[in-house]
Amino acid sequence: MNGHSPFARLAARLSPQARADIVYPLQSLIDGKSERETCQRTDSHWSEWGAYLAYRALIARIRRYVPNTGLVEPAAIEWRMRHSFGAMGVVMTPERSEQIAVAKLLKPRSRYVRIIQTEVRDACTVAEVDDPSLPTAVMFRDSYATAMAPFLAESFRRIWLVSSPNAVLYDLVEREKPDVVIFERAERALGWPPSEPDYNDFRSIYGDLMLDRDAAAAQKRSRSLLRERKVNEALAASEEALATPPRDAMAYSRALIHRARLLEMLGQLPTAFECLRHAATLEPGAALPLAAAARLRLHQGRNEDAAVLARRAAAAEPSVPDYHDLVATCLERAGDKEGAAAALEAELAIDGMRVSARLHLCRIRRGQGDMAEARRHAQAAVDIEPNNQINLATLANILVAQSDWAAGREVLQKAVDLYPGVDLFRRFLTLCEARLAEARRAAAAVPPPAQGPAQALRATEKKTKSKGRRK
């Protein structure tokens, strides 16, 4: 393993216990290459053989904790060769193809009981095996798990295979309470740390598509039309989706939130708010309908009402930092700066790495005249993202305002090196250097302090003693 690879850098920061729960199947892929190609030559993904080897490594690790997890043995698979161009082969000049091995399960037991696909091809599938001895699982996955899915479906009594952002969708875990949670990602995705828990959870991504089949199809069409900015057509499709009486309160609530967004875009704000009020009634413990209503009230300029709704949202799901951020925005617009600062502190208590909250707090504290706190948050933002232009500008601005010319010069010199085309950084750097030069000249021109009578007497005594010692 390359010591500079994303996984190596992550592993170096983890405890031995945390590292023990990570499966990094590199060696399995290297060893398995002697039998078949483990990675495709015309695609960025591993081959089905490589996926099977990774699957075996994963199940071996899971069995340390859940010994009754199923395993597809090699004898249960038939391998055949297939011609493939892959995702990259078709864009090469000339086109390039290869022969790859594909797997066929000889006696598959699993069946897919639910398939949900969004308008952008994110997918959530649920597979089941009629075997009560097997455990249950939820897997948050990217495209590398596609080739693993047929094997994983055989290993669990029920498994959710969920395309997700680079995060665990905790609301689904809480709802399903699986025996096993799997988080799979290509190594290149490790460069972007996850934001979790997040308001963009399972219910936000898939919830409105869990309506009945025809209603779900209409809802998916509405989402596609919105993406194309065809708002009126999207609203008509949304009406079709909501025409069927709700069986799943959560799904209907999320479809109402979508409809409220369309109505807001068309300027029908009172009707949009009624949709959100209905959604909050259907999902009394959910934060998103309340948060959406708070944002709508902000749009209407009803800042105090927005703050009440935002606080209810944060109370409903207090572990989600975005809702505390919304509270801060509402309170600041309502004129409650100290309340906004308290909400931002609550946000940072959940996730201290949120740069936007640091900068927001910096702005509030500076406006209150608390330059020390403003500087602390600006410095924290730079510590988190040291090369970010806005972070550097914010910190430099505070240092100049405090007349801390030496620290300001250090930050601005870095900013100039990183962003040589930004003239403002150069001008402020010149100002810092001029002030430091003035301070040096002033220090050189100051005469030594005059001696008082007592100081002169002590100096004479010291000289006398020194002469006596020399004699």
N, C-alpha and C positions, 0 to 999 in steps of 0.2 A: 504494500500500500504506500502510495506517495505521501510523504509527510506533509505536503502542502495541499493535498486534495481537500475539498470541502468537508468530507466526512472525517478525515484525520484531524482537521482543525476543530471540528465540533467535538470529536471524541476526547481530545486533549483537555477539554473544559468540563467534561462530565465525570461524575463519580464512577468508581468501578461498578457499583450496583446498577447505575443508569446505563452504562455501556453494555452490561450483561443482557439487557433487554433489546438491544439493537442487533438486527441481522444484516450483515454486510457480506453478500455472497460472492465477493470477488474471487476468492480462491476456488470456490465450487465451479465458477464459470471457466476459470483457467484450467482446472483439472478435467472438466467435462469436455473440453475442446478436442481431446484425443479421440472421442467417440463420434461427436457431431459438432457442427458449428454452433457455438452458444450465442453469437451475436450475428445480426444480418450485415451483409456488405452493402446493401442498397437501402438501408433504413437505419435510423438512430436507435431502434429498440433491439432488445435481445430476441433471439429466435424462440420458438415454442419449446425447444429443447433447453435453452437457457432459462426460460421461464419455469420449466418443470424442476430444474435443479434449484432455482431460487425458492420455489414452492416447498421442496423437500427440506431445505435448510430452515425455512420459516416454521414448518410443522414440527420439526425436531425441537426448535426453541420453545414453541407453544406447549409441547408435551411435557416440558419440565414443570409446568404449572397446571395444565389440564391434560392428564394422561389419556383420557378417552377421546381425544381429537382424532378424527379419521385420517388415513393416509392412502393415497392412490399409489399402489405398488407398480413397478415397471412392467410386470406381467399383465397388468390391466390396460395397457396402452399399446396400440398398434401405430407404428411410425411409417409415414409415406412421404415421398418426395413430391414437391410441387414447384412449378415455375412461378417466380415472383419478380416484380420490378421494384417493389418497396416505395416508400415515400420520396426517396432521393433518386432512385434509378430513373424515374420518369422525367426528371428535370435535368439529367446529365446530357451532355452532347458528345458523342451519340448516346442514346438511351442504353442503360445497362441493366441486365437482369441476372438472376441467380436461381439455383435450385436449393430450396430450403426444406427441412423436415417438418412435417405437421403431424400433430397428435390426434388420434381417434380413440376415445374411450370405448372399450369393448362392451361393457355392461354399465352404462351410466344409470345412476339412481336418482339424480337431482332433477328438479323441474323448476322453471322460473314462474313464480306466482304473481310477480308485479314488475313491470318495466315502465319507468318514467324517464322521458327525455325532454330536456328543455329546448328552447328555440336556438340555443348556441351549442347544442349537442352534448352538454353535460348530461350524465345519465345516472339513474339510481335503479338498480335491479335487486330483486329479492329472490333467492333460490332456497328451496327446501328439499330435505330428504326425509322420507318416512321412517325415521329411526330414532326413537326417544332416547337412546343411549348416547347420542352425539351431543356436543355442546352447541351453543349459539354464538354468533359473532357479528360484529359490524366492522367493515373495512373502509377506510377513507383512502382513496386511490387516485392515481393518475393513469396515463395511457399504458404504462409498463405493466399494470395489473391485468390488462385485457387478456393476454395470453395465459395468465395464471388462473383466471376466473373459472374455467371448466374443472380444474383440479380442486380449487377451494370450495366450489359448490358441492363437491362430494364429501368434504371433510366435516361439515357442520349440519346440524339439524335444520338450522335456518341461518342464512348469512345475508346481510345487507352489503352490497357493493356500491359505494357512493363516490361518484366523481365530485371532488370538493376543491375549494381553494386550499392554499397551503396551511391548513388548520384542521383541528379536530372539531367536529360539529357536536358540541356537548349536549344540545337539546335532544338530538337523536339518541345519544348514549343514555341519557336519563330516561327517555321514553321506552327504549327497548330493553335496557338493563341486560346486555349480553354477557356471556361468560368470558368472551375474548374481544378486545378492541385492537385492531391492526391499523397502523398508519404507515402507508407506503408512499415513497417519493423517489423520483430520480435524483441522483446526487446533485445535479446542477441546480435543483430548486432550493438547496440548503443555503444559498446565498441570500435568500429573503426570509427573514425570521417571521414566523406566523403571528397573526394578531388574533388571540383567542383568550377568553370567549369573546365573540363578536356579534353585533346585531345581524350580520349577514350569515345567519345560521341555517340549519336544514329547513326550517319552516319558511324562511325568506327565499331560499333557492328553489325548493320543490313543493312547498306547502300547497300553493294554489293549483298545482297540477295533480293533486291527490283527490280531485273531484271525481265523480262518475265519468265513465269513458268519454261519452259525447261532450259533456261539459268541460272535461279536461282538454279535449281537442280544440274546443272553441277558445278556452283560456290560453292555450299555447299559441293559437293564431293571433289572439289579441296582443300577447307579448311580442310576437314577431312584427306585427304592424306598428307597435309602439317603437320598436327598434328602428323601423323605417321612417319614423316621425309621421306616420299616418294616424293621427290621434283620433279623428272622428270614426274612421273604420275600426280602430282598436276598441273604441267605446262600444260600437255596435256588437263586436265579437264578445266583449265583456258582458254585455246584457244577455247575450245568448248563453254564455257560460253560467250566469247566475239565475237563469230562468227555472232550472230544476231545483226543487226544494232540497235544502242541505241535509246530507247524511253525516258528513264529517264537519263538525263545527269549525275546527281549525282550518280546514281547506277552504271553507266558505268565507271565513274571516280574512284569509290572505287574499282571496280573489276580490273581496271588498276593498282591501287596502290598495290593490292594483287599480281598481276602478276609481277610487278617490284620487289617485295620482293623475289619471286621465282627466277627470273633471276639473282638478286644480289647473292643469295645463290649458284647459278651455275656458278658464275664468269662472267656473261655476262653483265658487268656494262654499256657499252654504250647503249645497247638495253633497259636495265632497266631505264636509264635516259630518254630515248625517251618516254617510257610509262608514266613516271611521268610528263614530259613536256606536253603530250597529256591530262593527267588527270587535270593538272592545267588550261589548256585551257577550258576544259569542266566545271570546277568549278572555275571561276575567283575570287570569293570572299572567297574561302576556304583556310585555312591555312595548312591542312594536306598534300596535294600534294607538296607544297613548302617545308614543314618540311622534308618530306621523301626525296625530292631531295637534301636538305642540308645535310642530314645524308649520302646520297650516295656520295656526293662530299667529305665529311670528310673521308669516306672509301677510296676514291681515293687519299687522301692527298691534295686535292685542297681546302685548308682551307679558303682562302679569298673568293672564289666563294661560299663556304658553308655559310660563314657569311652573304653574300648578300642575299642569299635565306632565311636563318633563319630570318633575319631582315624583309623580306617581309612577312614571315609567322606570326611573332609577330605583325606586323602592320595590317594584315588581321583579326586576332582575338586577340586583345590586352589584353582581360580579362583572357586568359588562361595562367597560370604561366609557364607551361612546354615549351612553345615556347620561352619565355624569357630565360629560362634555356639553351635551345639549342643555342640561340644567344651567351650566355656567353661561352659555350663550344667552339663554332666556333671561337670567337674572341680570346680566350685564346690560342688556337692552332695557330692562325694567329699571335700571339705575341702582341696583344692589351690587356694588362692586365687591364688597366683603363676602357676600353670599356666593358670588361667582368664583371668587378666589377659593372659598371653602370647597366648592364643587370640584374645582380643578385639583385641589389637594387630594380629594377623595379619588379622583381619576388616577392620579399619580401613585397613590397608595396601592392601587391594583396593578398598574403597569408604569413603573418609573421611567421607562424608555420612550415614552410618548413625547416626541419633540414638540409637536403642535401644542400640547398642554403646557410645556415648559415656556414656550414663547408667549403663549396667552397670559400665563401668570406673570411673566416678565413685564408685559405691557401694562397689566393692571397695577402691579407694585410700583412701577415707575410713575404711573399716573398719580399714585398716592404719595409719591415722594420718597418711597422706601427704596433707595438706590442699591443698598446692600443686598436686599432680597432679589431685586431685579437682576443684579449682576450674578447672583448665585444661580438663578434659573437660566440665564443666558449662557453662563459657563457650562452648566450641565448639558444644555443643548449642543454646544460645541464638543463636549466630551463624548456625546453619543454619536454625533455625525460631524467629525472634525473638519471635513472638507466642504460642508454645505455653505453655499454663498450667503443665504439668508441668516444662518446661525452666526457666521463670522461678522456680518454687517451689524447684526443686533448687538453682539458683545462689544465690538469696536465702538459703536455709537455710545454705549453706556460708559466705557472706559474714557472716551474723550470728554463726555459730560462730567465725569468725576475728576478730570484733569490728571488722570493716571497715564501720563504720556509714555512712560517706559512700557507698561503692559499693553497700551494701545498700539505702540509701534510694533511690538512683537506680533500681535494678532493681525495688524494691517499688512505687515511684511509678508506673512503667510498668505493673506488674501490676494495681494498683488501677484505673488508667485503663481497662485492657482488661477487667478482671473486677471491676466495682464490687460485685457481689453476694457476693464471696468475703471473708468477715469475717477470715479468718486473715491475708490480705495486709494488711488495714488495721491489725490489731493489731501485726504486725511492723514496719510502717511507723512507727507511733506509737512503738514501742520504739527504732527507729533515730533518730528525731528527738529523743527524750528523751535518748539517750546523746550525741548531738552537742551538744545544748544544755548538758548537764552538762560536756562537754569545754570548751565555750566559756567557761562560768562559771569553771571551774577555772583556765583559762589567764589570765583577767582578774584573778583573785585572787592569782596568784603574784607576789611582789615581785621587783624586779630583783636579780640576783646580787650579793653583797657583793664589794667590791674588796680584793684582797690588797695587801701592801706594795709589791710591784714595780709593780702596775697603778696604785696611787696615785701613785708616783714619776713614772711616765711621763705620767700625766695632769697633774701639777704642771709638769713640763718643757714640755709642750705649751702650757699656759696662759702660762708665762713667755715662750716664744718668740712667742706670739701678741701679747702686750703689747709686746714689743720691736719687732715689725714695725709696730705702730700708731704708736709714737713716731717 
